[in-house]
């Protein structure tokens, strides 16, 4: 695999003393994993934040080898990771994507939808502005992976939006995360708790 493409970093975990293993969603090549030398170093640490838009340069000697990646930041979502509700939304959307999608299968609609969702989380003045995009993304993910998913209503009432989000929990857990629910669904639970606090304010 040799490619250069825009991507969304959806997961990063430590490898060795200073490296990282990144999982990146690209429009034309789908989800790819790559070794990033120095990924935990001072220079790359701000780049290796899930949700960030990056430009990647991947190189591998064979299709069976984990590619080496050079990563350049093109848009940081890091500033929103200090805000509890946006951070929970970004973390959940990225964790769901990294866990549910098979590698190296293109899902161009999902790439565009995830990018739009993350932009909405960072730009909307409140969750009412991005929650429909979250519901739409979860629904699209179910549809793209062959599990149906009705189109969400155009309701903007917060309680109705949260109820729609709640209805998606069971199919996501059952169909996409059946053998991986623990840590991933904990991210969704945290998001749901933080959204619930808005109803009591």
Secondary structure as the mmCIF struct_conf table of DSSP 4:
data_model
#
loop_
_struct_conf.conf_type_id
_struct_conf.id
_struct_conf.beg_label_comp_id
_struct_conf.beg_label_asym_id
_struct_conf.beg_label_seq_id
_struct_conf.end_label_comp_id
_struct_conf.end_label_asym_id
_struct_conf.end_label_seq_id
STRN STRN1 UNK A 2 UNK A 15
TURN_TY1_P TURN_TY1_P1 UNK A 16 UNK A 18
STRN STRN2 UNK A 19 UNK A 26
TURN_TY1_P TURN_TY1_P2 UNK A 27 UNK A 29
STRN STRN3 UNK A 30 UNK A 36
TURN_TY1_P TURN_TY1_P3 UNK A 37 UNK A 40
BEND BEND1 UNK A 41 UNK A 41
HELX_RH_AL_P HELX_RH_AL_P1 UNK A 42 UNK A 45
TURN_TY1_P TURN_TY1_P4 UNK A 46 UNK A 47
TURN_TY1_P TURN_TY1_P5 UNK A 50 UNK A 51
STRN STRN4 UNK A 53 UNK A 59
BEND BEND2 UNK A 61 UNK A 62
TURN_TY1_P TURN_TY1_P6 UNK A 63 UNK A 64
BEND BEND3 UNK A 65 UNK A 65
HELX_LH_PP_P HELX_LH_PP_P1 UNK A 66 UNK A 66
STRN STRN5 UNK A 67 UNK A 75
HELX_RH_3T_P HELX_RH_3T_P1 UNK A 78 UNK A 82
BEND BEND4 UNK A 83 UNK A 83
HELX_RH_AL_P HELX_RH_AL_P2 UNK A 84 UNK A 100
BEND BEND5 UNK A 101 UNK A 101
HELX_LH_PP_P HELX_LH_PP_P2 UNK A 102 UNK A 102
STRN STRN6 UNK A 103 UNK A 103
TURN_TY1_P TURN_TY1_P7 UNK A 104 UNK A 104
HELX_RH_AL_P HELX_RH_AL_P3 UNK A 108 UNK A 123
BEND BEND6 UNK A 124 UNK A 126
HELX_RH_AL_P HELX_RH_AL_P4 UNK A 127 UNK A 144
TURN_TY1_P TURN_TY1_P8 UNK A 145 UNK A 146
BEND BEND7 UNK A 147 UNK A 147
HELX_LH_PP_P HELX_LH_PP_P3 UNK A 150 UNK A 153
HELX_RH_AL_P HELX_RH_AL_P5 UNK A 158 UNK A 171
HELX_RH_PI_P HELX_RH_PI_P1 UNK A 172 UNK A 176
BEND BEND8 UNK A 177 UNK A 177
TURN_TY1_P TURN_TY1_P9 UNK A 178 UNK A 180
HELX_RH_AL_P HELX_RH_AL_P6 UNK A 181 UNK A 199
TURN_TY1_P TURN_TY1_P10 UNK A 200 UNK A 200
#
